[in-house]
Amino acid sequence: MNMMNHSDVWMSGWSGGGMWIGTTIGIVVVVLLVVLIIKLSRR
């Protein structure tokens, strides 16, 4: 029940204008992955 409530709040926040937060987090994660790949490939 608690997990369902949490996901419901997350979804309502997502569609209620919190979309840019998820987009920003996604961009940051992609950038970090690219940096890690570059560092690993340089070794």
Biopython code that builds the backbone (N, CA, C, O; Angstrom):
import numpy as np
from Bio.PDB.StructureBuilder import StructureBuilder

atoms = [
    (1, "MET", "N", (0.848, -1.211, 0.000)),
    (1, "MET", "CA", (0.000, 0.000, 0.000)),
    (1, "MET", "C", (0.876, 1.251, 0.000)),
    (1, "MET", "O", (0.608, 2.219, -0.712)),
    (2, "ASN", "N", (1.927, 1.207, 0.814)),
    (2, "ASN", "CA", (2.808, 2.371, 0.909)),
    (2, "ASN", "C", (3.526, 2.631, -0.409)),
    (2, "ASN", "O", (3.665, 3.778, -0.833)),
    (3, "MET", "N", (3.979, 1.564, -1.051)),
    (3, "MET", "CA", (4.663, 1.699, -2.335)),
    (3, "MET", "C", (3.711, 2.253, -3.400)),
    (3, "MET", "O", (4.098, 3.112, -4.192)),
    (4, "MET", "N", (2.480, 1.766, -3.419)),
    (4, "MET", "CA", (1.487, 2.246, -4.377)),
    (4, "MET", "C", (1.220, 3.729, -4.172)),
    (4, "MET", "O", (1.135, 4.490, -5.137)),
    (5, "ASN", "N", (1.089, 4.141, -2.909)),
    (5, "ASN", "CA", (0.843, 5.544, -2.597)),
    (5, "ASN", "C", (2.010, 6.401, -3.047)),
    (5, "ASN", "O", (1.810, 7.485, -3.595)),
    (6, "HIS", "N", (3.229, 5.927, -2.820)),
    (6, "HIS", "CA", (4.433, 6.667, -3.201)),
    (6, "HIS", "C", (4.502, 6.842, -4.720)),
    (6, "HIS", "O", (4.800, 7.932, -5.211)),
    (7, "SER", "N", (4.224, 5.756, -5.466)),
    (7, "SER", "CA", (4.277, 5.824, -6.927)),
    (7, "SER", "C", (3.163, 6.726, -7.461)),
    (7, "SER", "O", (3.339, 7.404, -8.473)),
    (8, "ASP", "N", (2.025, 6.731, -6.782)),
    (8, "ASP", "CA", (0.900, 7.573, -7.200)),
    (8, "ASP", "C", (1.260, 9.050, -7.023)),
    (8, "ASP", "O", (0.952, 9.873, -7.885)),
    (9, "VAL", "N", (1.907, 9.381, -5.914)),
    (9, "VAL", "CA", (2.347, 10.762, -5.669)),
    (9, "VAL", "C", (3.399, 11.152, -6.699)),
    (9, "VAL", "O", (3.391, 12.271, -7.211)),
    (10, "TRP", "N", (4.304, 10.225, -7.001)),
    (10, "TRP", "CA", (5.373, 10.465, -7.981)),
    (10, "TRP", "C", (4.774, 10.742, -9.367)),
    (10, "TRP", "O", (5.194, 11.673, -10.054)),
    (11, "MET", "N", (3.789, 9.923, -9.772)),
    (11, "MET", "CA", (3.162, 10.085, -11.079)),
    (11, "MET", "C", (2.392, 11.402, -11.161)),
    (11, "MET", "O", (2.450, 12.087, -12.182)),
    (12, "SER", "N", (1.673, 11.760, -10.102)),
    (12, "SER", "CA", (0.909, 13.011, -10.105)),
    (12, "SER", "C", (1.858, 14.207, -10.128)),
    (12, "SER", "O", (1.565, 15.221, -10.761)),
    (13, "GLY", "N", (2.989, 14.091, -9.442)),
    (13, "GLY", "CA", (3.983, 15.161, -9.457)),
    (13, "GLY", "C", (4.657, 15.258, -10.813)),
    (13, "GLY", "O", (5.009, 16.346, -11.270)),
    (14, "TRP", "N", (4.834, 14.096, -11.459)),
    (14, "TRP", "CA", (5.462, 14.026, -12.784)),
    (14, "TRP", "C", (4.609, 14.779, -13.813)),
    (14, "TRP", "O", (5.132, 15.564, -14.605)),
    (15, "SER", "N", (3.293, 14.533, -13.795)),
    (15, "SER", "CA", (2.391, 15.147, -14.771)),
    (15, "SER", "C", (1.971, 16.554, -14.335)),
    (15, "SER", "O", (1.422, 17.321, -15.126)),
    (16, "GLY", "N", (2.239, 16.883, -13.056)),
    (16, "GLY", "CA", (1.815, 18.175, -12.528)),
    (16, "GLY", "C", (2.854, 19.276, -12.648)),
    (16, "GLY", "O", (2.707, 20.332, -12.032)),
    (17, "GLY", "N", (3.917, 19.044, -13.442)),
    (17, "GLY", "CA", (4.915, 20.092, -13.642)),
    (17, "GLY", "C", (6.290, 19.687, -13.149)),
    (17, "GLY", "O", (7.233, 20.473, -13.247)),
    (18, "GLY", "N", (6.428, 18.461, -12.616)),
    (18, "GLY", "CA", (7.731, 17.994, -12.152)),
    (18, "GLY", "C", (8.496, 17.280, -13.255)),
    (18, "GLY", "O", (9.502, 16.621, -12.993)),
    (19, "MET", "N", (8.018, 17.411, -14.495)),
    (19, "MET", "CA", (8.635, 16.727, -15.636)),
    (19, "MET", "C", (10.079, 17.177, -15.822)),
    (19, "MET", "O", (10.950, 16.361, -16.124)),
    (20, "TRP", "N", (10.337, 18.469, -15.644)),
    (20, "TRP", "CA", (11.691, 19.001, -15.870)),
    (20, "TRP", "C", (12.690, 18.420, -14.880)),
    (20, "TRP", "O", (13.874, 18.291, -15.192)),
    (21, "ILE", "N", (12.207, 18.063, -13.667)),
    (21, "ILE", "CA", (13.100, 17.456, -12.667)),
    (21, "ILE", "C", (13.589, 16.106, -13.180)),
    (21, "ILE", "O", (14.783, 15.814, -13.121)),
    (22, "GLY", "N", (12.676, 15.287, -13.681)),
    (22, "GLY", "CA", (13.047, 13.976, -14.219)),
    (22, "GLY", "C", (13.959, 14.110, -15.428)),
    (22, "GLY", "O", (14.894, 13.327, -15.596)),
    (23, "THR", "N", (13.685, 15.112, -16.280)),
    (23, "THR", "CA", (14.526, 15.342, -17.457)),
    (23, "THR", "C", (15.935, 15.737, -17.039)),
    (23, "THR", "O", (16.918, 15.246, -17.595)),
    (24, "THR", "N", (16.028, 16.634, -16.046)),
    (24, "THR", "CA", (17.335, 17.087, -15.561)),
    (24, "THR", "C", (18.128, 15.924, -14.974)),
    (24, "THR", "O", (19.319, 15.776, -15.248)),
    (25, "ILE", "N", (17.457, 15.094, -14.158)),
    (25, "ILE", "CA", (18.119, 13.929, -13.560)),
    (25, "ILE", "C", (18.601, 12.980, -14.667)),
    (25, "ILE", "O", (19.709, 12.450, -14.596)),
    (26, "GLY", "N", (17.772, 12.776, -15.672)),
    (26, "GLY", "CA", (18.142, 11.903, -16.791)),
    (26, "GLY", "C", (19.378, 12.411, -17.522)),
    (26, "GLY", "O", (20.271, 11.632, -17.857)),
    (27, "ILE", "N", (19.429, 13.739, -17.772)),
    (27, "ILE", "CA", (20.583, 14.337, -18.452)),
    (27, "ILE", "C", (21.839, 14.161, -17.612)),
    (27, "ILE", "O", (22.894, 13.806, -18.136)),
    (28, "VAL", "N", (21.727, 14.411, -16.296)),
    (28, "VAL", "CA", (22.881, 14.272, -15.388)),
    (28, "VAL", "C", (23.406, 12.836, -15.397)),
    (28, "VAL", "O", (24.615, 12.610, -15.440)),
    (29, "VAL", "N", (22.478, 11.862, -15.357)),
    (29, "VAL", "CA", (22.875, 10.447, -15.364)),
    (29, "VAL", "C", (23.597, 10.101, -16.660)),
    (29, "VAL", "O", (24.614, 9.407, -16.638)),
    (30, "VAL", "N", (23.080, 10.579, -17.786)),
    (30, "VAL", "CA", (23.705, 10.309, -19.088)),
    (30, "VAL", "C", (25.106, 10.911, -19.138)),
    (30, "VAL", "O", (26.045, 10.264, -19.604)),
    (31, "VAL", "N", (25.251, 12.152, -18.656)),
    (31, "VAL", "CA", (26.558, 12.820, -18.651)),
    (31, "VAL", "C", (27.549, 12.036, -17.794)),
    (31, "VAL", "O", (28.693, 11.827, -18.199)),
    (32, "LEU", "N", (27.112, 11.602, -16.613)),
    (32, "LEU", "CA", (27.988, 10.821, -15.726)),
    (32, "LEU", "C", (28.419, 9.519, -16.388)),
    (32, "LEU", "O", (29.578, 9.118, -16.279)),
    (33, "LEU", "N", (27.482, 8.852, -17.081)),
    (33, "LEU", "CA", (27.814, 7.604, -17.775)),
    (33, "LEU", "C", (28.837, 7.854, -18.870)),
    (33, "LEU", "O", (29.776, 7.074, -19.026)),
    (34, "VAL", "N", (28.669, 8.928, -19.631)),
    (34, "VAL", "CA", (29.615, 9.265, -20.704)),
    (34, "VAL", "C", (30.999, 9.522, -20.124)),
    (34, "VAL", "O", (31.997, 9.048, -20.667)),
    (35, "VAL", "N", (31.066, 10.275, -19.017)),
    (35, "VAL", "CA", (32.352, 10.567, -18.376)),
    (35, "VAL", "C", (33.021, 9.284, -17.899)),
    (35, "VAL", "O", (34.229, 9.114, -18.067)),
    (36, "LEU", "N", (32.242, 8.377, -17.305)),
    (36, "LEU", "CA", (32.794, 7.101, -16.842)),
    (36, "LEU", "C", (33.336, 6.270, -18.001)),
    (36, "LEU", "O", (34.407, 5.672, -17.897)),
    (37, "ILE", "N", (32.590, 6.236, -19.109)),
    (37, "ILE", "CA", (33.016, 5.470, -20.291)),
    (37, "ILE", "C", (34.316, 6.049, -20.834)),
    (37, "ILE", "O", (35.226, 5.298, -21.185)),
    (38, "ILE", "N", (34.417, 7.381, -20.908)),
    (38, "ILE", "CA", (35.629, 8.038, -21.416)),
    (38, "ILE", "C", (36.830, 7.712, -20.509)),
    (38, "ILE", "O", (37.915, 7.391, -20.993)),
    (39, "LYS", "N", (36.614, 7.802, -19.187)),
    (39, "LYS", "CA", (37.699, 7.520, -18.246)),
    (39, "LYS", "C", (38.148, 6.065, -18.355)),
    (39, "LYS", "O", (39.345, 5.784, -18.313)),
    (40, "LEU", "N", (37.191, 5.131, -18.495)),
    (40, "LEU", "CA", (37.530, 3.705, -18.598)),
    (40, "LEU", "C", (38.249, 3.411, -19.909)),
    (40, "LEU", "O", (39.169, 2.594, -19.940)),
    (41, "SER", "N", (37.842, 4.066, -20.988)),
    (41, "SER", "CA", (38.447, 3.801, -22.297)),
    (41, "SER", "C", (39.858, 4.388, -22.396)),
    (41, "SER", "O", (40.663, 3.934, -23.208)),
    (42, "ARG", "N", (40.157, 5.399, -21.569)),
    (42, "ARG", "CA", (41.486, 6.004, -21.596)),
    (42, "ARG", "C", (42.528, 5.114, -20.943)),
    (42, "ARG", "O", (43.718, 5.224, -21.236)),
    (43, "ARG", "N", (42.072, 4.216, -20.040)),
    (43, "ARG", "CA", (43.027, 3.353, -19.340)),
    (43, "ARG", "C", (43.665, 2.343, -20.289)),
    (43, "ARG", "O", (44.494, 1.537, -19.867)),
]
sb = StructureBuilder()
sb.init_structure("model")
sb.init_model(0)
sb.init_chain("A")
sb.init_seg("    ")
for serial, (resi, resn, name, xyz) in enumerate(atoms, 1):
    if name == "N":
        sb.init_residue(resn, " ", resi, " ")
    sb.init_atom(name, np.array(xyz, "f"), 0.0, 1.0, " ", f" {name:<3s}", serial, name[0])
structure = sb.get_structure()
